[in-house]
Amino acid sequence: MLQEVLVIDDSELIHQMYGLMLHKRYNCHLEKAFNGREGLVKLASKNRPDLVLLDINMPVMDGLKFLETMQEDKSLIQIPVIIISTEGKEVDIMQGLRLGATAYIIKPFKEDDLIEIIEKIKN
């Protein structure tokens, strides 16, 4: 069951889009972070999310550095992370997956594509 999702993206519009999309489908709570450092703080101070949706290009701490730091904490490794980014070069995808991401989606994407990946992760 998907109850809590942490979205780490520097765009308020993206947060709103994910909120509408995920609330409609899963009726889950969305926690927002606008950079990787803020995402790490949210992971440390809140209930653990069931899923993290992560952008790559952000100020303060980018998504790849967030993943690298997250992997250092053994209690966080089991949280699935889906990278959703405009960075679609093969090297970026491979690096994200090597650093522990469960999946990688290139923006723009179809809602059904994200839902399909979430369903695979949940099962």
N, C-alpha and C positions, 0 to 999 in steps of 0.2 A: 504494500500500500504506500502510496506517495503522499506524505503529509506535510513535509517541510522541504522546500527547495531554496538553496542559496544561489542567487544570480550575481555574478561578479562581472560587471560591464560598466564602462564610463558613460553610457548613454541612458538618460532617464526614459527616453522613448522606447528603448529596447526593454527596460524593466517593465514598462507598462504593457508592451506587447506580450512578453512572457507571462505576465500576471493574468491577462485576459485569456491567453491560450491555455495555461495550466489550470487556472481556476475553473474554467468551463469544463475541462476534461476530468480533472482529478479533485477539484474543490480543495486544493492544498494551500498552505500558507507560503508566501514568497518573502524571503528575507533579502534585502538589497545590500550590495557593496559596490563601490564605484572604482575600486582598484584592488590589486592583489593584497596589499598590506591590510586594507580594511576587511577584506575577505578572511584573512587569517585571524584578525581580531574577532570577527563574528563567529568563526569556528571555535575559538577558545572560550567565548563568553555565552554562547547560546546552546540550546539543545542541538545535538548533531543533526544536520540535514540528511535527508534520504538521498539527495542528489545535489550536485553542484553544476551549474551552467556557467561556463567560463569563456571570456573573451581573451584574446592575446594582447592586442595593442591597447594599453592603458597607461595613464601617468602613474607616478610614484613607484608601483611595482607591477610589471607586466604579468600576463597569465602564465608564461613558462617559468618565471622565477617563483610565482605562487605555487605551481605544481611541484617544483623542485623542493621548496621549503615544506610544503604539505607532506611530501614523501618522507621527510626526516622524522615525522611524528608517527610512530607505529599505530597509534590509536586512530589515525585519520585515513590510513591506507585503504580501508574497506569502503570508504565513501566513494561511489562512482562519480566521475567527472566527465562531462561532455564539453569538449571545446567547440565553441561556435564562433567562427572568426572569418573575416574577409581574407585572412592569410591562408591561401590555398596551395602554396607551393609544396611539393612533395617533401622537401627537407623540413618544413614547418610541421607538416602532419606527422612525419616520422619522429621528430623531436618531441612533439606533444604526447604521442603514444608511448615513446620510450620513457618519458618522465612520469607515466602513470595514468594518463587519460584513458578512459574506457572507450571513448568514441570521439570522432572529429567531424563536424559538419561545417561546410563552407557557406557563408552568407552571400547572397540571399538564399534562403532555403524554404521548402514547403513545410507547412505545419505538420502534415502527415509524416514527413520524413523524421522530424523530431519525435513525434508520438511513437512511431515504429521503434526507434532506438530506445526510448524510455521503456516501452513494453518489453523489449528483449532484456533490458537490464533488470527489470522488476521480476522477471520469471526465472 
